[in-house]
Amino acid sequence: MIDIGKDLQDAFNGGYKQGKQDEWIPLKRKCPDRNGHYLVTYREWSKGEYLPKFDNTKVKILRFHEAIFRLPKCIDEKAEKDMFREVLAWMRLPEPYEEEDYDLQKDA
């Protein structure tokens, strides 16, 4: 017999634990402790000397290697000199999705 209450509680607890692991961590508070890829929120802005002035916040997967997040760069040197980037926060990537096979007839 399926215990719906227990299954729902287990699903909630699993989601809660995953959610706690997926919180944004401000870079000012802590850097990742190992090299790898992370989901990052970063700010990118221009002084307006070469490019039109802008100020954007973006979310992207970036590589963290040797204590540095590797941010995208422009090909155009003048544009690159006019742009600034700052990583604000990061989080670990979630585990890949795995499809579960439920056989409801088996538990009945």
N, C-alpha and C positions, 0 to 999 in steps of 0.2 A: 504494500500500500504506500502511496506517495504521501509524504508529510509536507503539504503546501506551506504551512507556517514555517517549518524548519528550512525548507528550500528558499523561501523568500528572505528569511533572516540571514542565511548563508550568503545569498546573492547581495543583499544590502551590505553585509560586513565586508565582503570581497570588494565591492565597489567603493566603500568608504576607505578601505586601506589603500586601494589604487589611487583614489582621489587625494589622499594625504601625501602620497608619493609624488603626485603630479602638480604640486603647488609651485608657483613661481618663487625663485630664490633670488633676492636682490644681489647683484654682483658686489656691491659695497659690503654686504654682510659675509658672503662666502663665495669662493671660486670652486669649480668642480675639482674633485680630488684625483681624477684620472683623465687621460686623453680619451677623446671620442667625439661623437656627434651629439649635439644638444639642441633643443628648441630654445630659441633666444628671442627676446624682445630688445630691439635696439633703436636708437634715435639717429636719424641722418638729416643733416641740414647743410645749407649753402649760405655763404656770406653775401652772395649776389654780385660778386666781382666779375665772374665769367658766366656762370649759369644764372637763370632766374632765381631769386631768393625763395627758399622753401624750408620747411621744417616738418619731417614725417617721422612717425613711429611705425616700425615694421616688425613682423614676426617671421622668422626664417630658421631653418635648420643650418647650424654652422658647426664647423670643426673646431674643437678645442685641442691645441697641441702645444706642449711646452709652456704652459701657463698663459697662453694667449688665444683668444677667439680669432679665427681667421675670417675677417670681414671682406665682402666683395669690394673690388676696386674697379675704377673706370679705366678704359683704354686711353682716353684723352688726358694727357698730363695737365693741361690747364684746368679741365673740369675736376680732376682729382685734387689739385691744389686748392680749389674753391669748396670742396666738400669735407665735412667732418662727420665722424661716426662714433657712437658711444654705446656699448652694451649696457643695458639697464638691469636685465634679469634673465635667468635661465631656468630650465627644468629638464629632467631626464626624459628621454623619449619613452613612450609607452611600449609595452611588450606587443609584438605582432599579434594580430587576431588569429585565433585558432577556433575553427568550427567544432562544436561539440555535437556528438550524435546521441540524441535522446531516444530511447525506446520505451514509450509510455505503456505499451502492451505488456512488456516484460515485468513492470512493477505492479500491474493491476492484480 
